[in-house]
Amino acid sequence: MTSEPEQQLGVGTQDAFQRLWTPHRMAYIQGENKPSGPGAGDGCPFCSLPAESDEDGLILRRGELVYAVLNLYPYTGGHLMTVPYRHVADYTELTVEETAELAVFTKQAMTALRTASGAHGFNIGMNQGTVAGAGIAAHLHQHVVPRWGGDTNFMPVIGHTKVLPQLLADTRKMLAEAWPTA
């Protein structure tokens, strides 16, 4: 015996199974973990993360001047960021030493992602300023997004949703173990 699907009031037009719910994204949309102002003491997550354990903070590697951390709201599995400890907004504000270590960490991130996941390519970049798309504009961070041949399928195009097949804690452990030591 087949029955009609249960109607759920308030969810909009029924569309059978053409809707994928991603309620965890609401935290990002509502601005969870966003600073209340531009200063380091205004709740900047990039300033507070280093006080966490690597596991709790999803930190992959700590350097002298920068660290690598998984993105809480990733575009793809393994999406990470290299971040200076110092609270600066603009790339031009980095010291020569911070710039050099950020570059080294970016290279190491690429190596770790290739080792751990077989990434075919990468999107690497910084969104400088809110108008350029920076979610946290007051603290510079560089995105390292792994890519694979054929990774753009119908989900992001039609469903406006990314499917991530692994928990962030598991991704952190895998990449931390694959991070090169030199």
N, C-alpha and C positions, 0 to 999 in steps of 0.2 A: 504494500500500500504506500503510495507516495502522498506526501502532504505538501501544502503550500509553505514556503518559507515564512518563518515568524516575522511579522512586521515590527520594526524597531522605530518607534516614534523619535523624531529629532535628528535622525542621521541623514536626512536629505532623500533624494530620489533613489529608490531601490535600483541596484545595478548588478544583481546576482553576486558573482564573485569577482567583480572588476575593481574592488577597492582593497587596498592593502593598508592596514592601520599601522602607524608607527608612533605610538603615543610617547615614546622616549624622546622624540624630537621636540616635544612641547617645552621641555626644559630649556633648550637652545632658543626657541622662538620667544619664550618669555624672559630671556636674558639671564638665566641662572649662571652663576659664576662670573658674571660681568662686573667689572669694577664700578664703584659708585662715582668715581671721579678720575682725573688723570694722574694723580700722585701715587707713589709706591705704597703709601699707607691707606689707599682708598679701596682696599679689597682686591688688589690685582692678583689673579690666580697664579700668574707666572712668578710673582714675588713670593707667594706663600707655598707653592709646590715644593721647593727644595727642602722645606722643613719636614715634609712627609717622608715615609719610608719609600724606597723605590717601588715596591709593590702597590702601596696605597696611592702614590702619586702618579703611577704609570710611567715612571722615569726609567729610561733605557740605559742611559750612561751619564755620568757626571764628569765634567772637565773642570779645569781651573777657573775658567771665565764663562763657560756656556754649558748647557746640558741638553739632552735629547729626551723628549717626552711624547707619548702617544697623544693624538688628538682625541678629545672626548666625543667629538661630533665628526667622525671621519668621512671623507669622500669615498675611500676604498679601504679594504682591510690593510693594515700596516701604515696608514697615513700618520706620519709623525711630524714633529716640529723641532728645530734646533733653536734654542732660546738663550740669550745672554742672561746671566744672573742680575746684572745691573739694569735698573729700570730706565730704559731709554726708548723713545718712540721712533726715532728716525735713524735709518741706516748710516747717515752721515755723522751721527753722534757717537758711533762705535769707535773705540780706540783701534789702533793698528793691530794690537794683540788680540782684541776681541774679534775683529774681522777675520784674522788668520785662524783662530780656533773655530769660529763658526764655519769657515770653509772646510777645515779638517773634519769637523763633525758631520757636515753634509756629505762629504766623500765617504766617511765611515758608515753613515746611514744607508747610502746607496749599496755599499758592499754587504751590509747586514741584510738588507731587504732582498738582494739578489740571492744570497746564501740561503736565507730562511724560506723565501717564497718563490724564487725564480722569476722575479719581476723582469719584464722585457724592456721597460722604459720608465721614465719619471716625469712628473710635473714638479718643478722646483721654483718657489718664488715667495715673495713678500708682498703683502698688501699694505702699502704705506698710506695710512690715513683712513678714516671712516668712509670717505667718498670713494676710495679705491677698493672698498670691500673688507677692510680689516675689522674683524669682530671685536678684537681688543687692540685698539689703535695706540694706546698709551705705552704698551710694552712690545717692542719689536720681537717678531718671531718669524722664522722661515719655515715654510711648509715643504715637506718632502713626501710626495704622493706617488706610490708605486702604480705602474700601469702594466697591463698584459694585453697581448693581441686579442681582439674580440671582446674586451671587457665592457664595451659599451653595448648593452643589449636593450631590449624593450623596456626594462624597469625604469631607468632614469629618463628615457625619452618619453614614454607614455605614462608611466606611473609616477614620475617625479620622485622616485624612491630609490635609494641604494640598498642593495642586499649585502649584508656583512655576515659571512658564515662562521665567525669566530668571536668569542667573548674578548673584550679588551685585555683582561688579565692574562688570558692564554696567549694573545698576540704579544703582549709585553714580555712574557717569559721567553717565548720563541726568539724574538728579536734581540733581547738582552743576551741570550746565549750565543747568538750569531754575530754579535758586535765584534769587530776586529779589535785586537789589543794594541795595535801599532798604527 
